[in-house]
Amino acid sequence: MSHLAPSGKWDARYLGPVPHDSSYYAKCMLGGVLACGITHAALTPLDVAKCNMQVNPAKYKGLTSGLATLLREEGQTGIWKGFGPTFVGYSLQGMFKYGLYEVFKDQYMNLAGEELSNKYKPAIWLAGSASAEVFADIALCPLEMTKVKIQTSPSGTFPTAFGAALREMSKTKVETRYPFGSLVPLWSRQIPYTMAKFFFFEKIVQVFYTHVFTEPKESYAKTTQLGVTFASGYLAGVVCAIVSHPADSVVSLMGKPANRGKGLGQIASETGLVALATKGLGTRVLMIGTLTGFQWWIYDSFKASMGLGTTGGK
Protein backbone atom coordinates (compact mmCIF):
# COMPACT_ATOMS: atom_id res chain seq x y z
CA MET A 1 0.00 0.00 0.00
CA SER A 2 1.60 3.23 -1.18
CA HIS A 3 0.92 6.64 0.37
CA LEU A 4 2.28 8.36 -2.72
CA ALA A 5 0.33 9.68 -5.68
CA PRO A 6 1.51 8.72 -9.20
CA SER A 7 3.39 12.05 -9.16
CA GLY A 8 5.54 10.73 -6.29
CA LYS A 9 4.18 13.20 -3.70
CA TRP A 10 2.51 12.18 -0.44
CA ASP A 11 -1.27 12.18 -0.99
CA ALA A 12 -4.01 11.42 1.57
CA ARG A 13 -6.14 9.87 -1.19
CA TYR A 14 -3.67 6.99 -1.37
CA LEU A 15 -3.52 6.14 2.36
CA GLY A 16 -6.26 3.47 2.34
CA PRO A 17 -6.55 0.03 0.77
CA VAL A 18 -7.87 1.60 -2.46
CA PRO A 19 -7.27 5.04 -4.05
CA HIS A 20 -9.87 7.68 -3.15
CA ASP A 21 -11.06 8.54 -6.67
CA SER A 22 -14.51 9.66 -7.89
CA SER A 23 -15.73 6.05 -7.82
CA TYR A 24 -14.68 5.72 -4.16
CA TYR A 25 -16.47 8.94 -3.16
CA ALA A 26 -19.62 7.91 -5.09
CA LYS A 27 -19.71 4.57 -3.25
CA CYS A 28 -19.27 6.39 0.08
CA MET A 29 -22.22 8.64 -0.84
CA LEU A 30 -24.36 5.57 -1.57
CA GLY A 31 -23.24 4.03 1.73
CA GLY A 32 -24.35 7.24 3.46
CA VAL A 33 -27.79 7.05 1.81
CA LEU A 34 -28.26 3.51 3.16
CA ALA A 35 -26.84 4.33 6.60
CA CYS A 36 -29.00 7.37 7.33
CA GLY A 37 -32.18 6.76 5.32
CA ILE A 38 -32.88 3.27 6.67
CA THR A 39 -32.01 3.95 10.31
CA HIS A 40 -33.87 7.25 10.70
CA ALA A 41 -36.97 5.89 8.96
CA ALA A 42 -36.96 2.73 11.11
CA LEU A 43 -36.96 4.86 14.28
CA THR A 44 -39.87 7.10 13.20
CA PRO A 45 -42.10 6.08 16.18
CA LEU A 46 -39.39 7.13 18.66
CA ASP A 47 -38.94 10.39 16.77
CA VAL A 48 -42.69 11.15 16.81
CA ALA A 49 -42.80 10.56 20.58
CA LYS A 50 -39.65 12.65 21.18
CA CYS A 51 -40.89 15.61 19.09
CA ASN A 52 -44.24 15.63 20.90
CA MET A 53 -42.52 15.40 24.31
CA GLN A 54 -40.55 18.53 23.38
CA VAL A 55 -43.53 20.46 22.01
CA ASN A 56 -46.23 19.35 24.48
CA PRO A 57 -44.53 17.98 27.63
CA ALA A 58 -47.72 18.30 29.70
CA LYS A 59 -49.49 15.76 27.49
CA TYR A 60 -46.55 13.59 26.42
CA LYS A 61 -44.67 12.99 29.66
CA GLY A 62 -42.46 10.05 28.66
CA LEU A 63 -41.58 7.69 25.82
CA THR A 64 -43.86 4.80 26.76
CA SER A 65 -46.83 6.93 27.82
CA GLY A 66 -46.30 9.21 24.80
CA LEU A 67 -46.41 6.29 22.38
CA ALA A 68 -49.47 4.91 24.19
CA THR A 69 -51.25 8.27 23.86
CA LEU A 70 -50.44 8.47 20.14
CA LEU A 71 -51.65 4.89 19.57
CA ARG A 72 -54.85 5.50 21.54
CA GLU A 73 -55.71 8.73 19.76
CA GLU A 74 -54.43 8.10 16.23
CA GLY A 75 -53.78 4.36 15.91
CA GLN A 76 -50.77 2.79 14.17
CA THR A 77 -50.62 5.61 11.62
CA GLY A 78 -50.04 8.08 14.48
CA ILE A 79 -46.65 6.63 15.41
CA TRP A 80 -45.45 6.42 11.79
CA LYS A 81 -46.29 10.01 10.86
CA GLY A 82 -43.54 11.64 8.84
CA PHE A 83 -42.01 8.36 7.58
CA GLY A 84 -41.79 9.64 3.96
CA PRO A 85 -39.98 12.95 4.54
CA THR A 86 -37.80 11.24 7.17
CA PHE A 87 -36.63 8.55 4.73
CA VAL A 88 -36.04 10.90 1.79
CA GLY A 89 -34.60 13.77 3.86
CA TYR A 90 -32.12 11.69 5.82
CA SER A 91 -31.11 9.67 2.74
CA LEU A 92 -30.09 12.96 1.10
CA GLN A 93 -28.43 14.15 4.29
CA GLY A 94 -26.49 10.87 4.64
CA MET A 95 -25.30 11.06 1.05
CA PHE A 96 -23.62 14.42 1.65
CA LYS A 97 -22.66 13.83 5.31
CA TYR A 98 -20.63 10.68 4.68
CA GLY A 99 -19.61 11.23 1.06
CA LEU A 100 -18.43 14.82 1.50
CA TYR A 101 -16.71 13.96 4.80
CA GLU A 102 -14.43 11.63 2.85
CA VAL A 103 -13.84 14.35 0.24
CA PHE A 104 -13.15 17.17 2.73
CA LYS A 105 -11.00 14.98 4.98
CA ASP A 106 -8.71 14.11 2.06
CA GLN A 107 -8.65 17.72 0.85
CA TYR A 108 -7.76 19.13 4.28
CA MET A 109 -5.11 16.48 4.86
CA ASN A 110 -3.49 17.35 1.53
CA LEU A 111 -3.64 21.06 2.35
CA ALA A 112 -1.98 20.42 5.72
CA GLY A 113 0.62 17.98 4.40
CA GLU A 114 1.82 14.67 5.87
CA GLU A 115 3.43 15.93 9.08
CA LEU A 116 0.62 18.28 10.18
CA SER A 117 -2.08 15.76 9.17
CA ASN A 118 -0.58 13.17 11.50
CA LYS A 119 -0.06 15.71 14.28
CA TYR A 120 -3.53 17.28 14.10
CA LYS A 121 -5.77 14.37 13.06
CA PRO A 122 -8.63 15.46 15.38
CA ALA A 123 -8.71 18.93 13.81
CA ILE A 124 -8.97 17.33 10.34
CA TRP A 125 -11.89 15.14 11.52
CA LEU A 126 -13.69 18.16 12.99
CA ALA A 127 -13.16 20.41 9.97
CA GLY A 128 -14.10 17.70 7.47
CA SER A 129 -17.31 16.71 9.27
CA ALA A 130 -18.40 20.34 9.86
CA SER A 131 -17.87 21.22 6.18
CA ALA A 132 -19.81 18.18 4.99
CA GLU A 133 -22.72 18.87 7.34
CA VAL A 134 -23.23 22.42 6.00
CA PHE A 135 -24.24 20.93 2.63
CA ALA A 136 -26.03 17.92 4.13
CA ASP A 137 -28.40 20.21 6.08
CA ILE A 138 -29.28 22.32 3.06
CA ALA A 139 -30.53 19.09 1.43
CA LEU A 140 -32.32 17.99 4.62
CA CYS A 141 -33.97 21.25 5.74
CA PRO A 142 -37.19 21.35 3.63
CA LEU A 143 -37.93 17.71 4.46
CA GLU A 144 -37.08 18.09 8.16
CA MET A 145 -39.47 21.07 8.42
CA THR A 146 -42.19 19.00 6.75
CA LYS A 147 -41.51 16.02 9.03
CA VAL A 148 -41.71 18.09 12.23
CA LYS A 149 -44.94 19.79 11.07
CA ILE A 150 -46.55 16.40 10.31
CA GLN A 151 -45.42 14.88 13.61
CA THR A 152 -46.36 17.73 15.96
CA SER A 153 -49.61 19.03 14.43
CA PRO A 154 -52.78 17.94 16.27
CA SER A 155 -54.60 15.14 14.45
CA GLY A 156 -56.63 16.41 11.50
CA THR A 157 -55.05 19.88 11.33
CA PHE A 158 -52.26 19.10 8.83
CA PRO A 159 -51.92 16.50 6.03
CA THR A 160 -49.91 13.40 6.97
CA ALA A 161 -49.42 12.09 3.40
CA PHE A 162 -45.95 13.03 2.07
CA GLY A 163 -47.03 14.76 -1.17
CA ALA A 164 -49.96 16.59 0.40
CA ALA A 165 -47.77 17.76 3.30
CA LEU A 166 -45.13 19.17 0.91
CA ARG A 167 -47.83 21.03 -1.03
CA GLU A 168 -49.31 22.45 2.20
CA MET A 169 -45.87 23.57 3.42
CA SER A 170 -45.27 25.33 0.11
CA LYS A 171 -48.73 26.93 0.19
CA THR A 172 -48.23 28.26 3.73
CA LYS A 173 -44.54 29.18 3.32
CA VAL A 174 -45.05 32.73 4.62
CA GLU A 175 -46.04 31.45 8.06
CA THR A 176 -44.05 28.19 8.08
CA ARG A 177 -40.87 29.85 6.64
CA TYR A 178 -40.58 26.86 4.29
CA PRO A 179 -38.23 25.64 2.78
CA PHE A 180 -35.21 27.00 4.71
CA GLY A 181 -36.73 28.70 7.78
CA SER A 182 -35.21 26.07 10.08
CA LEU A 183 -31.79 25.98 8.42
CA VAL A 184 -29.96 28.04 11.10
CA PRO A 185 -31.33 26.00 14.06
CA LEU A 186 -30.74 22.85 12.00
CA TRP A 187 -27.11 23.86 11.48
CA SER A 188 -26.82 24.70 15.20
CA ARG A 189 -28.11 21.19 16.02
CA GLN A 190 -26.50 19.12 13.28
CA ILE A 191 -23.04 20.67 12.87
CA PRO A 192 -22.03 20.15 16.57
CA TYR A 193 -23.77 16.74 16.43
CA THR A 194 -21.86 15.66 13.32
CA MET A 195 -18.54 17.02 14.58
CA ALA A 196 -19.03 15.04 17.79
CA LYS A 197 -20.25 11.99 15.84
CA PHE A 198 -17.23 11.82 13.53
CA PHE A 199 -14.63 13.02 16.06
CA PHE A 200 -15.64 10.61 18.85
CA PHE A 201 -16.16 7.75 16.39
CA GLU A 202 -12.69 8.18 14.87
CA LYS A 203 -11.15 8.66 18.33
CA ILE A 204 -12.84 5.59 19.88
CA VAL A 205 -11.87 3.45 16.87
CA GLN A 206 -8.29 4.71 17.31
CA VAL A 207 -8.36 3.72 21.00
CA PHE A 208 -9.65 0.23 20.13
CA TYR A 209 -6.90 -0.38 17.56
CA THR A 210 -4.19 1.16 19.75
CA HIS A 211 -4.99 -0.53 23.08
CA VAL A 212 -7.32 -3.50 22.48
CA PHE A 213 -6.76 -4.86 18.96
CA THR A 214 -3.09 -3.98 18.63
CA GLU A 215 -2.21 -5.90 15.45
CA PRO A 216 -2.64 -4.14 12.07
CA LYS A 217 -6.36 -3.51 11.46
CA GLU A 218 -6.37 -5.46 8.19
CA SER A 219 -5.24 -8.61 10.04
CA TYR A 220 -8.57 -8.85 11.91
CA ALA A 221 -11.69 -10.50 10.49
CA LYS A 222 -14.33 -8.22 8.98
CA THR A 223 -16.74 -9.26 11.78
CA THR A 224 -14.25 -7.97 14.39
CA GLN A 225 -13.70 -4.73 12.50
CA LEU A 226 -17.46 -4.19 12.16
CA GLY A 227 -17.91 -4.95 15.88
CA VAL A 228 -15.42 -2.17 16.64
CA THR A 229 -17.35 0.06 14.22
CA PHE A 230 -20.70 -0.54 15.96
CA ALA A 231 -19.37 -0.11 19.51
CA SER A 232 -17.54 3.09 18.55
CA GLY A 233 -20.59 4.42 16.75
CA TYR A 234 -22.93 3.72 19.68
CA LEU A 235 -20.66 5.44 22.22
CA ALA A 236 -20.15 8.41 19.89
CA GLY A 237 -23.94 8.65 19.46
CA VAL A 238 -24.55 9.04 23.20
CA VAL A 239 -22.19 12.03 23.30
CA CYS A 240 -23.82 13.47 20.14
CA ALA A 241 -27.30 13.33 21.64
CA ILE A 242 -26.28 15.32 24.71
CA VAL A 243 -24.33 17.92 22.69
CA SER A 244 -27.09 18.65 20.18
CA HIS A 245 -30.27 18.22 22.26
CA PRO A 246 -31.00 21.89 23.15
CA ALA A 247 -30.95 22.88 19.46
CA ASP A 248 -33.05 19.82 18.57
CA SER A 249 -35.67 21.00 21.08
CA VAL A 250 -35.75 24.45 19.44
CA VAL A 251 -36.25 22.89 15.96
CA SER A 252 -39.22 20.91 17.32
CA LEU A 253 -40.69 23.94 19.13
CA MET A 254 -40.51 26.05 15.95
CA GLY A 255 -43.16 23.76 14.43
CA LYS A 256 -45.61 24.50 17.27
CA PRO A 257 -48.46 26.85 16.17
CA ALA A 258 -48.12 28.93 19.38
CA ASN A 259 -44.52 29.78 18.39
CA ARG A 260 -45.36 31.02 14.89
CA GLY A 261 -43.42 34.19 14.11
CA LYS A 262 -41.18 33.97 17.19
CA GLY A 263 -37.39 34.14 16.92
CA LEU A 264 -34.97 31.49 18.17
CA GLY A 265 -33.90 33.57 21.17
CA GLN A 266 -37.49 34.19 22.26
CA ILE A 267 -38.43 30.50 22.02
CA ALA A 268 -35.26 29.52 23.94
CA SER A 269 -35.79 32.09 26.73
CA GLU A 270 -39.48 31.23 27.15
CA THR A 271 -38.74 27.50 27.35
CA GLY A 272 -35.65 27.77 29.58
CA LEU A 273 -32.22 26.17 29.11
CA VAL A 274 -32.85 23.28 31.52
CA ALA A 275 -36.04 22.28 29.71
CA LEU A 276 -34.35 22.60 26.30
CA ALA A 277 -31.45 20.43 27.46
CA THR A 278 -33.46 17.75 29.29
CA LYS A 279 -37.02 17.32 27.88
CA GLY A 280 -36.96 14.14 25.80
CA LEU A 281 -33.21 13.67 26.37
CA GLY A 282 -33.44 10.07 27.65
CA THR A 283 -35.41 9.06 24.56
CA ARG A 284 -32.98 10.90 22.31
CA VAL A 285 -29.91 9.25 23.94
CA LEU A 286 -31.48 5.82 23.33
CA MET A 287 -32.50 6.79 19.82
CA ILE A 288 -29.26 8.49 18.74
CA GLY A 289 -26.95 5.91 20.37
CA THR A 290 -28.71 3.07 18.55
CA LEU A 291 -29.05 5.14 15.39
CA THR A 292 -25.38 6.16 15.25
CA GLY A 293 -24.13 2.66 16.04
CA PHE A 294 -26.20 1.15 13.22
CA GLN A 295 -25.40 4.00 10.83
CA TRP A 296 -21.67 3.41 11.14
CA TRP A 297 -22.20 -0.37 10.98
CA ILE A 298 -24.29 -0.12 7.77
CA TYR A 299 -21.86 2.39 6.25
CA ASP A 300 -18.76 0.29 7.03
CA SER A 301 -20.51 -2.97 6.04
CA PHE A 302 -21.28 -1.41 2.65
CA LYS A 303 -17.72 -0.05 2.31
CA ALA A 304 -16.26 -3.46 3.25
CA SER A 305 -18.54 -5.24 0.72
CA MET A 306 -17.26 -2.84 -1.96
CA GLY A 307 -13.64 -3.61 -1.01
CA LEU A 308 -13.06 -0.11 0.41
CA GLY A 309 -12.12 -1.20 3.96
CA THR A 310 -13.67 0.03 7.22
CA THR A 311 -13.36 3.58 8.59
CA GLY A 312 -10.63 4.69 11.00
CA GLY A 313 -7.63 3.03 12.59
CA LYS A 314 -4.54 3.80 14.64
C-alpha positions in Angstrom: 0.0 0.0 0.0 1.6 3.2 -1.2 0.9 6.6 0.4 2.3 8.4 -2.7 0.3 9.7 -5.7 1.5 8.7 -9.2 3.4 12.0 -9.2 5.5 10.7 -6.3 4.2 13.2 -3.7 2.5 12.2 -0.4 -1.3 12.2 -1.0 -4.0 11.4 1.6 -6.1 9.9 -1.2 -3.7 7.0 -1.4 -3.5 6.1 2.4 -6.3 3.5 2.3 -6.5 0.0 0.8 -7.9 1.6 -2.5 -7.3 5.0 -4.0 -9.9 7.7 -3.1 -11.1 8.5 -6.7 -14.5 9.7 -7.9 -15.7 6.0 -7.8 -14.7 5.7 -4.2 -16.5 8.9 -3.2 -19.6 7.9 -5.1 -19.7 4.6 -3.3 -19.3 6.4 0.1 -22.2 8.6 -0.8 -24.4 5.6 -1.6 -23.2 4.0 1.7 -24.4 7.2 3.5 -27.8 7.1 1.8 -28.3 3.5 3.2 -26.8 4.3 6.6 -29.0 7.4 7.3 -32.2 6.8 5.3 -32.9 3.3 6.7 -32.0 4.0 10.3 -33.9 7.3 10.7 -37.0 5.9 9.0 -37.0 2.7 11.1 -37.0 4.9 14.3 -39.9 7.1 13.2 -42.1 6.1 16.2 -39.4 7.1 18.7 -38.9 10.4 16.8 -42.7 11.1 16.8 -42.8 10.6 20.6 -39.7 12.6 21.2 -40.9 15.6 19.1 -44.2 15.6 20.9 -42.5 15.4 24.3 -40.6 18.5 23.4 -43.5 20.5 22.0 -46.2 19.4 24.5 -44.5 18.0 27.6 -47.7 18.3 29.7 -49.5 15.8 27.5 -46.6 13.6 26.4 -44.7 13.0 29.7 -42.5 10.1 28.7 -41.6 7.7 25.8 -43.9 4.8 26.8 -46.8 6.9 27.8 -46.3 9.2 24.8 -46.4 6.3 22.4 -49.5 4.9 24.2 -51.3 8.3 23.9 -50.4 8.5 20.1 -51.6 4.9 19.6 -54.8 5.5 21.5 -55.7 8.7 19.8 -54.4 8.1 16.2 -53.8 4.4 15.9 -50.8 2.8 14.2 -50.6 5.6 11.6 -50.0 8.1 14.5 -46.6 6.6 15.4 -45.5 6.4 11.8 -46.3 10.0 10.9 -43.5 11.6 8.8 -42.0 8.4 7.6 -41.8 9.6 4.0 -40.0 12.9 4.5 -37.8 11.2 7.2 -36.6 8.6 4.7 -36.0 10.9 1.8 -34.6 13.8 3.9 -32.1 11.7 5.8 -31.1 9.7 2.7 -30.1 13.0 1.1 -28.4 14.1 4.3 -26.5 10.9 4.6 -25.3 11.1 1.0 -23.6 14.4 1.7 -22.7 13.8 5.3 -20.6 10.7 4.7 -19.6 11.2 1.1 -18.4 14.8 1.5 -16.7 14.0 4.8 -14.4 11.6 2.8 -13.8 14.4 0.2 -13.2 17.2 2.7 -11.0 15.0 5.0 -8.7 14.1 2.1 -8.6 17.7 0.8 -7.8 19.1 4.3 -5.1 16.5 4.9 -3.5 17.3 1.5 -3.6 21.1 2.4 -2.0 20.4 5.7 0.6 18.0 4.4 1.8 14.7 5.9 3.4 15.9 9.1 0.6 18.3 10.2 -2.1 15.8 9.2 -0.6 13.2 11.5 -0.1 15.7 14.3 -3.5 17.3 14.1 -5.8 14.4 13.1 -8.6 15.5 15.4 -8.7 18.9 13.8 -9.0 17.3 10.3 -11.9 15.1 11.5 -13.7 18.2 13.0 -13.2 20.4 10.0 -14.1 17.7 7.5 -17.3 16.7 9.3 -18.4 20.3 9.9 -17.9 21.2 6.2 -19.8 18.2 5.0 -22.7 18.9 7.3 -23.2 22.4 6.0 -24.2 20.9 2.6 -26.0 17.9 4.1 -28.4 20.2 6.1 -29.3 22.3 3.1 -30.5 19.1 1.4 -32.3 18.0 4.6 -34.0 21.2 5.7 -37.2 21.3 3.6 -37.9 17.7 4.5 -37.1 18.1 8.2 -39.5 21.1 8.4 -42.2 19.0 6.8 -41.5 16.0 9.0 -41.7 18.1 12.2 -44.9 19.8 11.1 -46.6 16.4 10.3 -45.4 14.9 13.6 -46.4 17.7 16.0 -49.6 19.0 14.4 -52.8 17.9 16.3 -54.6 15.1 14.4 -56.6 16.4 11.5 -55.0 19.9 11.3 -52.3 19.1 8.8 -51.9 16.5 6.0 -49.9 13.4 7.0 -49.4 12.1 3.4 -45.9 13.0 2.1 -47.0 14.8 -1.2 -50.0 16.6 0.4 -47.8 17.8 3.3 -45.1 19.2 0.9 -47.8 21.0 -1.0 -49.3 22.4 2.2 -45.9 23.6 3.4 -45.3 25.3 0.1 -48.7 26.9 0.2 -48.2 28.3 3.7 -44.5 29.2 3.3 -45.1 32.7 4.6 -46.0 31.4 8.1 -44.0 28.2 8.1 -40.9 29.8 6.6 -40.6 26.9 4.3 -38.2 25.6 2.8 -35.2 27.0 4.7 -36.7 28.7 7.8 -35.2 26.1 10.1 -31.8 26.0 8.4 -30.0 28.0 11.1 -31.3 26.0 14.1 -30.7 22.9 12.0 -27.1 23.9 11.5 -26.8 24.7 15.2 -28.1 21.2 16.0 -26.5 19.1 13.3 -23.0 20.7 12.9 -22.0 20.2 16.6 -23.8 16.7 16.4 -21.9 15.7 13.3 -18.5 17.0 14.6 -19.0 15.0 17.8 -20.3 12.0 15.8 -17.2 11.8 13.5 -14.6 13.0 16.1 -15.6 10.6 18.8 -16.2 7.7 16.4 -12.7 8.2 14.9 -11.1 8.7 18.3 -12.8 5.6 19.9 -11.9 3.5 16.9 -8.3 4.7 17.3 -8.4 3.7 21.0 -9.7 0.2 20.1 -6.9 -0.4 17.6 -4.2 1.2 19.8 -5.0 -0.5 23.1 -7.3 -3.5 22.5 -6.8 -4.9 19.0 -3.1 -4.0 18.6 -2.2 -5.9 15.4 -2.6 -4.1 12.1 -6.4 -3.5 11.5 -6.4 -5.5 8.2 -5.2 -8.6 10.0 -8.6 -8.8 11.9 -11.7 -10.5 10.5 -14.3 -8.2 9.0 -16.7 -9.3 11.8 -14.3 -8.0 14.4 -13.7 -4.7 12.5 -17.5 -4.2 12.2 -17.9 -4.9 15.9 -15.4 -2.2 16.6 -17.3 0.1 14.2 -20.7 -0.5 16.0 -19.4 -0.1 19.5 -17.5 3.1 18.6 -20.6 4.4 16.8 -22.9 3.7 19.7 -20.7 5.4 22.2 -20.2 8.4 19.9 -23.9 8.6 19.5 -24.6 9.0 23.2 -22.2 12.0 23.3 -23.8 13.5 20.1 -27.3 13.3 21.6 -26.3 15.3 24.7 -24.3 17.9 22.7 -27.1 18.7 20.2 -30.3 18.2 22.3 -31.0 21.9 23.1 -31.0 22.9 19.5 -33.0 19.8 18.6 -35.7 21.0 21.1 -35.8 24.5 19.4 -36.3 22.9 16.0 -39.2 20.9 17.3 -40.7 23.9 19.1 -40.5 26.0 15.9 -43.2 23.8 14.4 -45.6 24.5 17.3 -48.5 26.8 16.2 -48.1 28.9 19.4 -44.5 29.8 18.4 -45.4 31.0 14.9 -43.4 34.2 14.1 -41.2 34.0 17.2 -37.4 34.1 16.9 -35.0 31.5 18.2 -33.9 33.6 21.2 -37.5 34.2 22.3 -38.4 30.5 22.0 -35.3 29.5 23.9 -35.8 32.1 26.7 -39.5 31.2 27.1 -38.7 27.5 27.4 -35.6 27.8 29.6 -32.2 26.2 29.1 -32.9 23.3 31.5 -36.0 22.3 29.7 -34.4 22.6 26.3 -31.5 20.4 27.5 -33.5 17.8 29.3 -37.0 17.3 27.9 -37.0 14.1 25.8 -33.2 13.7 26.4 -33.4 10.1 27.7 -35.4 9.1 24.6 -33.0 10.9 22.3 -29.9 9.3 23.9 -31.5 5.8 23.3 -32.5 6.8 19.8 -29.3 8.5 18.7 -27.0 5.9 20.4 -28.7 3.1 18.5 -29.0 5.1 15.4 -25.4 6.2 15.3 -24.1 2.7 16.0 -26.2 1.1 13.2 -25.4 4.0 10.8 -21.7 3.4 11.1 -22.2 -0.4 11.0 -24.3 -0.1 7.8 -21.9 2.4 6.2 -18.8 0.3 7.0 -20.5 -3.0 6.0 -21.3 -1.4 2.6 -17.7 -0.1 2.3 -16.3 -3.5 3.2 -18.5 -5.2 0.7 -17.3 -2.8 -2.0 -13.6 -3.6 -1.0 -13.1 -0.1 0.4 -12.1 -1.2 4.0 -13.7 0.0 7.2 -13.4 3.6 8.6 -10.6 4.7 11.0 -7.6 3.0 12.6 -4.5 3.8 14.6 
